[in-house]
Structures are given as structure tokens and as C-alpha cells.
Amino acid sequence: MMNRNDRRIALAALGVAVVALTALLMTGGEESATAGDVDSTAASNSIVASRGDNGRAAGHDGYRSRYGAATIVYDEHHGKPSAELFPFDPNTADSTTLLRLGLSPYLVRSIYRYRAHGGVFYSKEDFARFRGLTAGDYRRLASYIHIGSDYRPAAFLVAPDTVHRKVKLTTGEHVELNTTDTAKLQLVPGIGPHYSKEIIRYGQRLGGYVSVDQLDEIEGFPPAAKQYFTITAASPVLLNVNRLSLNELRRHPYISYFQAKAIVEYRRLHGPLTTLDALRLHRDFPAEAIERLRPYVTF
């Protein structure tokens, strides 16, 4: 049996042995980790050297990371991807291609979402306007952007001489004034959407044109356009001046309120009209007013 002093000595020796063993293990682990880091760095440098860039990207020492199937080289000073420049189509480039070009993962995801919702880049300017793309990135990539022919507007596939274009009438060509429509009217030089509608509207108010010169009654109508109109068979809607009321008579452009009142008053005092000449003595019916109205009345 060991006495008390012997046990104390044995315990002390055991403690020293434990401390020494612990220190040895800790020193060996650090050396092992250091050796592992050296081996890892050497392996990384070996990979980079095998690519011919001597462990540098875009002129700076860098490290590599994985994003999907793409390997990104990062600048250790700025944390940004180092760009590789090569031709690409932003409509078809995959994530690997976009990341190699130096675009951020966030921007790559935005481009994918844009295309998934039907977005198309028709030109490099469309790509420049994409939200999140910096001016520096665009200037760097602009000369490498190539939009595939499948994404150009289909109109480019049509030969220029087969594209339908609206051609104006030439001298000697005419439009029938009473039977035309707004599309044909716009073929007349000087006539656009506004005057084409006004010509139709005024013709309806008159009950039909009886003379091309009536176009001058449309405010601002270009006189030079009259040469392109013709009237082959005038058949205006006729007004029965003996049956229509004052309000019905005054709706016609050639009958004012006072003229309509004069017609109604004549019928009351003298009976039905048989000719417009009976109104010649009335101050509201000068000779030119009667002649202008004559084609539109019946008795």
C-alpha cells in the first residue's frame, strides 16, 4: 500500500503528464491545419495556374466561389466578380454565361425573371435600360451584345417593296364625294382623319352633296383638295317645306331659325308653298339663299 506522500507524488506526476500531452496535441493540430491550408492554397494556385492566369483575375489576386454550375472569380479587394468578355445574347444567355461576364447574381436572377414573364431584349439599348444594370457594366459589355435574329421584330422579314403603304391620289384621280368613306377620303392630298370625318358629317347634315364647291363650307377646308372629288349622280334627301315643323326645318344647314320661321308663317298666312320664289320678297331669303336651298326642297 502507498502512503499518503507517495499518492501525492503520483498524482502530481500524472497531472504533469496530462498537461504535456494536451500541449503536444494542440501544437500538432495547428501544424496540421497550417499544412492543410498550405496544401489547399497550393491546390487552388495550381488550378488557377492551369488556366494560365497565374492566380490573378482582372489584374488582382482573387479567390473563387461556386454559383450553380458557374465558377466566379472574385476580386479580394472589392468583392466583385472579375469579368470575362465575349459575345453573348441577353435573350438566351444562361446563368453561367451571365456570371462569367461579371454580372451580379442579383442581376442575373432579375434577367431570368424578366425573360420568364415574356420579356425580350430587341436591341442592346433595351438591355441598357434594364433596371439594375450600371452604366459601367453596359459600357464594358455593349460591343459584345449580339441580339439573335429570332428576336428581331417580324416586320424586318417583309421585303420593303411588299409592305402595304397608303398612297395619295395623283392628278387626274378622283373620289366620288357622296359614296366614299373616311379611308378613301384620306387618300386625297391634304385630307387627314379630321377633314375626312368632317366631309362625311357635313354631307349627312345636307342630305347629300350636289356640288364639290360645297366643301368650301367646311371650316378650314383646303381648296386645293377639291380637284380630287367628283359627283356623278346627285340625289339629295328632299325636305317637304309644307309639312315639316319649324324645328325640323332649321336642322338643315341652309335654313336658319328666321328662315324656318318665315316658311311656317307663309304657310299660315298664304297656304302651302308651291315654289321657293314666293319667298323672294322676304328679307331673310335673298336670291343666293333660295338658289342654294332649291335642290333640297319639295312641295
Secondary structure, DSSP 8 states (H G I E B T S, - for coil): ---HHHHHHHHHHHHHHHHHHHHHHHHHHHHHHHHHHHHHHHHHHHHHHHTTSTTEETTEEEEEEEETTEEEEEETTT--B------B-TTT--HHHHHHTT--HHHHHHHHHHHHTT----SHHHHHTSTT--HHHHHHHGGGB---GGGS-GGGGS-GGGS-------TT--EETTT--HHHHTTSTT--HHHHHHHHHHHHHHTS-S-GGGGGGSTT--GGGGGGEE-SS-----EETTTS-HHHHTTSTT--HHHHHHHHHHHHHH-S-S-GGGGTTSTT--HHHHHHHGGGEE-
